[in-house]
Amino acid sequence: MSYLTSVPYRAGTRGTSGEDPGAVYASFRIPAVVVTGTGTVLAFAEGRHESAADTGRIDLVLRRSADGGRTWDDLRVVTSNGSGTAGNPAPVVTAEGRLVLVHVRNAGTAEERAIIRGKVPDEDGRRVWVQYSDDDGVTWSVPREITAAVKRPGWRWYATTPGHALQLRAGRHAGRIVVAGNHTCPPEGPDTGAEPRYNGGHCLYSDDLGETWQLGYVDDTSDDYVNPNETTAAELPDGTVYFNTRTDSRSPGNRADAVSADGGATLERRFRPQAGLVAPVVQCSVLHLGTPDVLLFSGPGHPTARAGMTIRASHDRGVTWRTAHTVDGLPAAYSDLVRLDEDTVGLLYETGDFGPYETITFRRVPLAELVS
């Protein structure tokens, strides 16, 4: 079967609109994708000026598609943090038509390992911001900081998703915006900055379309069994929120999951291993199709290497999984899923011939293939 693919982002290319139209981006990473009420596909990414590294001058960038991801308009800068980092885009299109975008910022000189070791002042460390667009991503509000509402004192590293956020559609919390996140806590012993057991998961949510925010569940038990890292979420038909996370710990496999019955405020139980999902240590994406009742998961299919982008499907709320679509055997890393229309799902993912960060590619996948 032939699949339509396009490449909205390629390392080493220039921006052609926005705040810095002449900028050459050494790398594009951290994809997130949503579709607006008018059918416009919005592909977000981090535009990394100097290298593929997670630190330095990084813009949050966007390309828009009016034809279902077949072609893309010029790159535009959604937000810039000067010489610093603006990234981890977590966009959501609300039922009211507003596009809400949560992201994080830090100083360009603040490396992750230094932040995790508590060597970076709070004002230069990871801070949380929100902005919105009412015209499908053409123009944006001035970013507004919400760190005090959603980051506990003492937390060091902090990240939103990466990938799309949610607005709940069912249950008593319908209308709530939910953004999955992760953080690190100060260690209880020697402070080496390399202890994954101090990774923790959480979410933040808003009940007024992003005007005010609060912290939801927190799971940061430092027992080195399951330690949530980058987390994504999907809403099940009854309003239950399903969370799926990357974990680097002594539990079987590299994935774990949990559910919330109260819109993300608490978890029914802490994250548990999901060894039925074979993947390396990497961010992955989840998406519930709504109709039909199928939960999708995208991520590399190789057990240890970032390679072999694959979509898997669950018909029992994430208990068991099957392979539904394998893209190819090439290097691949982060990804995000979106429902494009009644017949098609979109996959925005990092890939390349000789490394996983050469492009961010978009693929249209027939729905029938994923649910059969």
C-alpha positions in Angstrom: 0.0 0.0 0.0 1.2 3.5 -0.8 1.2 6.1 2.0 1.2 9.8 1.5 4.1 11.4 3.4 5.5 14.9 3.6 8.3 16.6 5.4 7.4 19.8 7.2 10.8 20.0 8.9 14.3 19.2 7.7 17.5 19.8 9.7 19.6 22.6 8.3 16.9 24.6 6.6 15.8 28.2 7.0 12.7 29.7 8.4 10.9 31.8 5.8 8.6 33.9 8.0 8.2 34.9 11.6 10.5 36.8 14.0 13.8 35.7 12.4 13.1 34.9 8.7 16.8 34.3 7.9 17.5 31.8 10.7 19.0 28.5 9.8 17.9 25.8 12.2 20.5 23.1 12.8 17.8 20.7 13.9 14.1 20.3 14.5 12.9 18.1 17.3 9.9 17.4 19.6 6.9 17.1 17.3 3.3 17.9 18.3 0.3 18.0 16.0 -3.4 19.0 16.2 -6.2 19.7 13.8 -8.4 22.8 14.1 -12.1 23.0 13.6 -11.6 24.2 10.0 -9.5 21.1 9.2 -6.1 22.9 9.3 -3.3 20.7 10.5 -0.8 22.4 12.8 2.6 20.8 13.2 4.7 22.2 16.1 8.3 21.6 16.8 11.4 23.0 18.5 13.6 24.9 16.1 17.1 24.4 17.4 19.5 27.1 16.1 22.9 25.8 17.1 22.7 22.0 17.2 20.5 19.1 17.9 21.2 19.5 21.6 18.4 20.1 24.1 20.1 23.3 25.4 20.7 26.6 23.7 18.8 29.0 21.5 15.6 27.1 20.7 12.4 28.6 19.2 8.9 27.0 19.3 7.9 26.9 15.6 4.9 26.0 13.5 3.9 24.9 10.0 0.3 24.8 8.9 -1.4 22.6 6.3 -4.7 23.3 4.7 -4.8 20.0 2.7 -4.5 17.4 5.4 -0.7 17.4 5.7 0.0 17.0 2.0 1.7 20.4 1.7 2.8 23.0 4.3 3.0 26.8 4.5 6.0 28.7 5.5 7.6 28.1 8.9 6.6 30.7 11.5 8.0 31.3 15.0 5.2 30.9 17.6 7.4 32.0 20.5 11.0 32.8 21.1 12.9 33.0 24.4 15.7 35.2 23.0 19.0 33.4 23.5 17.2 30.8 25.7 15.1 27.8 25.2 11.3 27.7 24.5 10.0 24.2 23.8 8.1 21.0 24.7 5.0 22.2 22.9 1.7 20.9 24.3 -1.1 22.2 22.0 -4.9 21.5 22.2 -7.8 22.8 20.1 -10.8 23.4 22.3 -14.4 22.8 21.5 -14.8 26.6 21.6 -12.3 27.0 18.8 -9.4 28.4 20.8 -6.0 26.9 20.3 -4.2 26.7 23.7 -0.5 26.1 23.8 1.5 25.2 27.0 5.3 25.1 26.9 8.4 25.4 29.0 11.3 27.8 29.0 14.8 27.9 30.5 18.0 29.9 30.0 20.0 28.8 27.0 23.0 28.1 29.2 21.1 25.9 31.6 21.9 22.3 30.7 19.5 19.5 31.8 22.1 17.8 33.9 22.9 21.0 35.8 19.2 21.7 36.4 18.7 18.1 37.7 21.6 18.6 40.1 20.1 21.9 41.4 23.0 23.9 40.0 20.8 26.4 38.1 18.9 29.3 39.8 15.1 29.1 39.6 14.9 32.1 37.3 17.1 30.3 34.8 15.6 26.8 35.2 12.5 25.2 33.8 9.4 27.5 33.9 6.0 27.0 32.4 4.1 29.3 30.1 0.8 29.4 28.2 -0.5 31.3 25.2 -3.4 31.0 22.8 -4.6 31.6 19.2 -8.1 32.3 18.0 -7.3 32.2 14.3 -5.9 28.6 13.8 -2.4 29.5 14.7 -1.9 32.6 12.5 -1.5 35.0 15.4 -0.8 34.4 19.1 -1.3 36.0 22.4 1.6 37.2 24.5 2.9 34.2 26.5 2.0 34.2 30.2 3.9 32.4 32.9 2.0 29.9 35.1 5.0 28.3 36.9 3.8 29.1 40.4 0.5 27.3 39.9 1.9 24.1 38.5 5.5 23.5 39.7 6.1 22.5 43.3 9.0 24.2 45.2 12.1 22.0 45.0 11.3 20.3 41.7 14.2 20.6 39.4 13.6 19.4 35.8 10.1 20.0 34.5 8.6 19.2 31.1 5.2 19.3 29.5 4.2 16.1 27.5 5.8 16.3 24.7 2.9 16.0 22.2 -0.6 17.2 22.1 -2.7 18.0 25.2 -6.4 17.1 25.8 -9.7 18.8 26.3 -12.0 16.3 28.0 -15.3 15.7 26.2 -17.2 13.3 28.5 -18.0 13.0 32.2 -18.3 15.5 34.9 -15.0 17.2 34.0 -15.9 17.8 30.3 -14.3 21.0 29.1 -11.2 20.6 31.2 -7.8 21.0 29.5 -5.3 18.3 30.7 -1.5 18.5 30.0 0.6 15.6 31.0 4.0 16.4 32.5 7.1 15.1 34.3 9.6 16.5 36.8 12.6 15.5 39.0 12.8 15.7 42.7 15.9 16.3 44.8 17.7 13.1 45.6 17.6 11.6 49.1 21.3 10.6 49.0 24.3 11.5 46.9 23.5 14.2 44.3 25.0 12.8 41.2 22.4 14.1 38.8 22.1 10.6 37.2 19.5 8.9 39.3 16.4 8.1 37.2 14.5 7.0 40.3 14.0 10.6 41.1 11.9 11.1 37.9 8.3 11.7 38.6 5.1 12.2 36.7 2.2 14.7 37.0 -0.4 16.6 35.1 -1.6 20.2 35.1 -5.1 21.2 34.2 -7.4 24.2 33.6 -11.2 24.4 33.9 -11.5 27.8 32.2 -9.9 27.4 28.8 -6.4 28.1 30.1 -7.0 31.2 32.2 -6.1 29.6 35.5 -4.2 26.3 36.1 -3.6 23.9 38.9 -1.5 20.8 39.5 -3.2 17.4 39.2 -1.9 14.0 40.2 1.7 13.6 41.3 3.5 10.2 41.1 7.1 10.5 42.2 7.8 7.6 44.5 11.6 7.1 44.3 11.6 3.3 44.6 13.4 2.7 41.3 10.6 0.4 40.1 8.5 2.7 37.9 9.7 6.3 37.6 7.5 8.2 35.1 9.3 10.5 32.6 7.9 11.9 29.4 4.1 11.3 29.5 1.2 11.5 27.1 -2.5 11.1 27.6 -5.7 10.1 25.9 -9.4 10.3 26.9 -11.4 7.1 26.9 -15.1 7.1 25.9 -16.4 7.4 29.5 -14.1 10.4 30.4 -11.4 8.3 32.0 -7.9 9.7 31.3 -5.3 7.2 30.2 -1.7 8.1 30.8 1.3 6.4 29.1 4.8 7.2 30.2 8.4 6.5 29.4 10.3 4.9 32.2 14.0 4.0 32.8 13.9 1.8 35.9 14.0 -1.8 37.0 10.4 -2.6 36.1 10.0 -4.9 33.0 10.1 -2.9 29.7 10.4 0.8 29.1 6.7 1.8 29.3 4.2 2.2 32.1 0.6 3.4 32.3 -2.1 4.6 34.7 -5.6 6.0 34.6 -7.5 8.8 36.3 -11.3 8.8 36.9 -11.4 12.4 38.1 -10.0 14.3 35.1 -6.3 14.0 36.1 -6.7 15.2 39.7 -5.6 11.8 41.0 -4.6 8.4 39.7 -6.6 5.3 40.5 -3.2 3.7 41.3 0.3 4.8 40.6 2.0 4.0 37.3 2.5 0.2 36.6 4.6 -1.5 33.9 3.1 -2.0 30.5 5.5 -4.6 29.2 3.2 -5.4 26.3 4.5 -2.3 24.6 8.0 -3.0 23.3 9.9 0.3 22.8 13.3 1.8 23.7 13.6 4.6 26.3 11.8 7.3 24.3 8.8 9.6 24.2 5.7 8.0 22.6 2.2 9.2 21.8 -1.3 7.9 22.5 -4.6 8.8 20.9 -8.1 7.4 21.4 -10.1 7.4 18.1 -13.5 8.1 19.8 -15.4 6.1 17.2 -14.4 3.3 16.8 -13.4 2.5 20.4 -9.7 2.0 19.7 -6.7 3.4 21.6 -3.6 4.0 19.5 0.1 4.2 20.5 3.0 5.4 18.4 6.7 4.9 19.0 9.8 3.0 17.8 9.2 -0.7 17.7 12.8 -1.8 18.4 13.3 -2.8 22.1 16.5 -0.9 22.6 17.2 1.4 19.6 15.3 4.4 18.4 14.2 2.8 15.1 11.2 1.2 13.4 8.4 3.7 13.9 5.2 1.7 14.6 1.6 2.3 15.5 0.0 -0.2 17.8 -3.7 -0.5 18.7 -5.7 -1.6 21.8 -9.3 -2.7 21.9 -9.4 -3.0 25.7 -8.4 0.4 27.1 -4.7 -0.2 26.9 -4.5 -3.6 28.6 -3.3 -5.5 25.5 -1.8 -4.2 22.2 -1.2 -5.4 18.7 0.9 -4.0 15.9 -1.4 -2.1 13.5 1.0 -0.2 11.2 4.8 -0.3 10.8 6.3 2.7 8.9 9.7 1.2 8.1 12.9 0.1 9.7 14.7 3.4 9.6 15.9 5.4 12.7 13.0 7.1 14.4 12.4 8.7 17.8 9.6 11.1 19.1 6.1 11.1 17.6 2.6 12.4 17.9 -0.8 11.2 16.6 -3.8 13.1 15.4 -7.2 12.1 14.0 -7.4 13.9 10.6 -10.9 13.0 9.5 -13.3 10.0 9.5 -11.0 7.9 7.4 -7.5 9.0 8.3 -5.0 9.3 11.2 -1.9 11.5 11.0 1.5 10.6 12.4 4.1 13.3 12.9 7.5 11.7 13.8 11.2 12.2 13.9 13.1 10.1 11.4 16.0 9.9 8.9 18.0 7.6 6.7 21.1 7.7 8.9 19.8 9.1 12.2 16.4 9.8 13.9 16.8 13.6 13.9 17.2 14.4 10.2 13.6 15.3 9.6 10.2 15.6 11.2 8.0 13.7 8.7 4.2 13.5 8.5 2.4 10.4 7.3 -1.3 9.9 6.5 -2.5 6.4 7.6 -5.9 4.9 6.6 -8.1 4.4 9.6 -9.3 1.0 8.3 -5.7 -0.4 8.6 -5.5 0.6 12.3 -8.8 -0.8 13.5 -9.1 -4.0 11.5 
